[in-house]
């Protein structure tokens, strides 16, 4: 397991990574619009140097917000290792909590985060319709054909 700061990856490669997973490096959520290729974060490389995961975050005052988390191989500990790296950094910066947003269709993410101590804190009804005004390529349906409509905020106290 090899976790490095995100700046170890070229911006060109980050843009390719985010474009292949999100349609562009732009992430539009209720807390703002972010270019993930310019955010702080961590990357996960395998033994041969292949990029297998990325997490991005922002720090504001005593709050850490995870903006994106991607793992190319599920159930291998990549996402957990990246989340642990952000949680440790947030503690070093004396953050009182970490928050993140996912969509209503992402049941795998909801399970993943809740198993790690994150709690549902807010439902943002129809937030994705607002995000589509900025990023129209957000699909109408997501995992398992579930309509993507709402954002769910999860929080973990540190």
Secondary structure as UniProt FT lines:
FT   STRAND          2..5
FT   HELIX           6..8
FT   HELIX           11..22
FT   STRAND          26..29
FT   TURN            30..31
FT   STRAND          32..35
FT   HELIX           36..38
FT   STRAND          40..45
FT   TURN            47..48
FT   STRAND          51..60
FT   TURN            61..62
FT   STRAND          63..71
FT   TURN            74..75
FT   HELIX           78..92
FT   TURN            93..94
FT   STRAND          97..103
FT   TURN            104..105
FT   HELIX           107..115
FT   TURN            116..117
FT   STRAND          119..124
FT   TURN            125..126
FT   HELIX           127..134
FT   TURN            136..137
FT   HELIX           143..145
FT   STRAND          151..157
//
